Amino acid sequence: MEVNRTGRTFLITGGGGYFGFRLACALLKTSSNVVLFDVRPPSQELPEGIAFMRADIRDYTQVEEAVRGVNCVFHIASYGMSGREQLNRKLIEEVNVQGTENILRACVAHRVPRLVYMSTYNVVFGGQEIKDGDESLPYLPLHPDHYPRTKSIAEMQVLKANGSPLNNSAGVLQTSALRPAGIYGPGEERHLPRIVSYIENGIFRFVYGEPDSLVEFVHVDNLVSAHMLAAEALTEKRQHRATGQPYFISDGRPVNNFEFFRPLVEGLGYSFPTLRLPISLTYLFAFLTEMVHHIVGRIYNFQPLLTRTEVYKTGVTHYFSIRKAREELGYEPKLYDLEDVVQWFRGRGHGKKHSQSSIKKLILDVVLVVAFAAVVLSCLPVVGQ
Ligand SMILES: NC(=O)c1ccc[n+]([C@@H]2O[C@H](COP(=O)([O-])OP(=O)(O)OC[C@H]3O[C@@H](n4cnc5c(N)ncnc54)[C@H](O)[C@@H]3O)[C@@H](O)[C@H]2O)c1
């Protein structure tokens, strides 16, 4: 790893991921040195001025080495957000909780004055309806699964560490936490490829929940600007305005989850589904999928079609005010749509080219009908009680 330690140096944990790399490229334009810290390298080539360190936040020695000489840490690395990752409790705990402890300890020991933590909506949301919530909402006392529980613990650790005296009386550590909505943008690697594969494989045949249920998204570049503003707002120049504070960050436009993706479905040449299922039935289906994964997952760790958490994250209304971020950080989201995402997928050969064979379609229909019949049948004893 070759870094020029003169000038400002930013360390991005999880910098090999989609968001971390995008943030790094934006920071580079401000003539800063950037170090990416990740267990995997970014999928794109490293521009000059960005260094990559292959390392693990669970290893304190590696974290210590990375933070030396750094002015600000963006702590983005995490594990367990979606799909089968959500079911690996041990790794989720180690990366999200112990990893964050290591980062904070190393910042104090090596006199890093600023840290911005990438948190999530899910520290306060666990499937209950929230309309125009704000930062006064309490942390959810009981989390339905490990990812939000550990993100919540980590966020509390980060905000509690605010004001910690740095080693050798070199001032104090200033911290802030950003809680973003679901991230989208061209090249996004976590949600969009999975959604596109469901569309292309004919699995996206139904939507669920109420048509007027609302959720939120954030374009990657709006989120990048929020991170840069938060880091600025931890400096003396901005009167340490963001110190010890959490902020909800989104595009500021609540939307129905499935309607949000309509331009992607149609832009790739597919029809938007007309079948709408009750959320309770979909939840039960997700529960059964998780049960099957629990039994079969040790032999074949398949990607579950949907988990219960994903069902309520997409089907239950929850959106938050970005007023605090506007007022205190100066955050002003730009208007984006899914057009660049559609073009990104089209540019890589995606999009409907010919109609699916009727045999394949028939088999898929039968599989889906059987799966849902199993869900309905499994409800019957409960209904009869
Ligand atoms: N994707 C979203 O919609 C969304 C929404 C809200 C919050 N977030 C938060 O954004 C951040 C990025 O999330 P993501 O999952 O979407 O992106 P991601 O998977 O692209 O980034 C996470 C990165 O962390 C790295 N990482 C995992 N374990 C590590 C370890 N032990 N040591 C070092 N690096 C490690 C991964 O290799 C990966 O590159 C996370 O903190 C997540 O909680 C994401």
The ligand as a Tripos MOL2 file, in Angstrom:
@<TRIPOS>MOLECULE
LIG
   44    48     1     0     0
SMALL
NO_CHARGES

@<TRIPOS>ATOM
      1 N1        -27.0670   -0.9920    0.3900 N.am      1 LIG1
      2 C1        -28.0230   -0.3070    0.9970 C.2       1 LIG1
      3 O1        -29.1270   -0.1000    0.4620 O.2       1 LIG1
      4 C2        -27.7700    0.2610    2.3770 C.ar      1 LIG1
      5 C3        -28.7850    0.9470    3.0400 C.ar      1 LIG1
      6 C4        -28.5290    1.4770    4.3030 C.ar      1 LIG1
      7 C5        -27.2650    1.3290    4.8750 C.ar      1 LIG1
      8 N2        -26.3050    0.6360    4.2050 N.ar      1 LIG1
      9 C6        -24.9830    0.5400    4.8240 C.3       1 LIG1
     10 O2        -24.0640    0.9110    3.8220 O.3       1 LIG1
     11 C7        -22.8140    0.2720    4.0100 C.3       1 LIG1
     12 C8        -22.3900   -0.3840    2.7100 C.3       1 LIG1
     13 O3        -23.2670   -1.4280    2.5250 O.3       1 LIG1
     14 P1        -23.5470   -2.4290    1.3610 P.3       1 LIG1
     15 O4        -23.6640   -3.7400    2.0220 O.co2     1 LIG1
     16 O5        -24.6540   -1.9510    0.5790 O.co2     1 LIG1
     17 O6        -22.3220   -2.3710    0.4530 O.3       1 LIG1
     18 P2        -21.1200   -3.2570    0.1120 P.3       1 LIG1
     19 O7        -21.3310   -4.7230    0.2900 O.co2     1 LIG1
     20 O8        -20.8180   -2.7670   -1.2330 O.co2     1 LIG1
     21 O9        -20.0200   -2.7320    1.1410 O.3       1 LIG1
     22 C9        -19.6420   -3.3280    2.3240 C.3       1 LIG1
     23 C10       -18.1570   -3.6160    2.2180 C.3       1 LIG1
     24 O10       -17.6780   -4.0180    3.4890 O.3       1 LIG1
     25 C11       -16.6740   -4.9750    3.2510 C.3       1 LIG1
     26 N3        -16.4230   -5.8020    4.4210 N.ar      1 LIG1
     27 C12       -17.2380   -6.7690    4.9290 C.ar      1 LIG1
     28 N4        -16.6360   -7.3470    5.9710 N.ar      1 LIG1
     29 C13       -15.4340   -6.7330    6.1430 C.ar      1 LIG1
     30 C14       -14.3770   -6.8980    7.0620 C.ar      1 LIG1
     31 N5        -14.4210   -7.8410    8.0070 N.pl3     1 LIG1
     32 N6        -13.3030   -6.0940    6.9540 N.ar      1 LIG1
     33 C15       -13.2250   -5.1550    5.9690 C.ar      1 LIG1
     34 N7        -14.2060   -4.9630    5.0740 N.ar      1 LIG1
     35 C16       -15.3040   -5.7440    5.1510 C.ar      1 LIG1
     36 C17       -17.2230   -5.7960    2.1020 C.3       1 LIG1
     37 O11       -16.2180   -6.5680    1.4600 O.3       1 LIG1
     38 C18       -17.8410   -4.7350    1.2290 C.3       1 LIG1
     39 O12       -16.9480   -4.2960    0.2410 O.3       1 LIG1
     40 C19       -23.0050   -0.6640    5.1590 C.3       1 LIG1
     41 O13       -22.5310   -0.0690    6.3340 O.3       1 LIG1
     42 C20       -24.5150   -0.8250    5.2330 C.3       1 LIG1
     43 O14       -24.9170   -1.1480    6.5340 O.3       1 LIG1
     44 C21       -26.5230    0.1080    2.9710 C.ar      1 LIG1
@<TRIPOS>BOND
     1     1     2 1
     2     2     3 2
     3     2     4 1
     4     4     5 ar
     5     4    44 ar
     6     5     6 ar
     7     6     7 ar
     8     7     8 ar
     9     8     9 1
    10     8    44 ar
    11     9    10 1
    12     9    42 1
    13    10    11 1
    14    11    12 1
    15    11    40 1
    16    12    13 1
    17    13    14 1
    18    14    15 2
    19    14    16 1
    20    14    17 1
    21    17    18 1
    22    18    19 2
    23    18    20 1
    24    18    21 1
    25    21    22 1
    26    22    23 1
    27    23    24 1
    28    23    38 1
    29    24    25 1
    30    25    26 1
    31    25    36 1
    32    26    27 ar
    33    26    35 ar
    34    27    28 ar
    35    28    29 ar
    36    29    30 ar
    37    29    35 ar
    38    30    31 1
    39    30    32 ar
    40    32    33 ar
    41    33    34 ar
    42    34    35 ar
    43    36    37 1
    44    36    38 1
    45    38    39 1
    46    40    41 1
    47    40    42 1
    48    42    43 1
@<TRIPOS>SUBSTRUCTURE
     1 LIG1         1 GROUP 0 **** ****
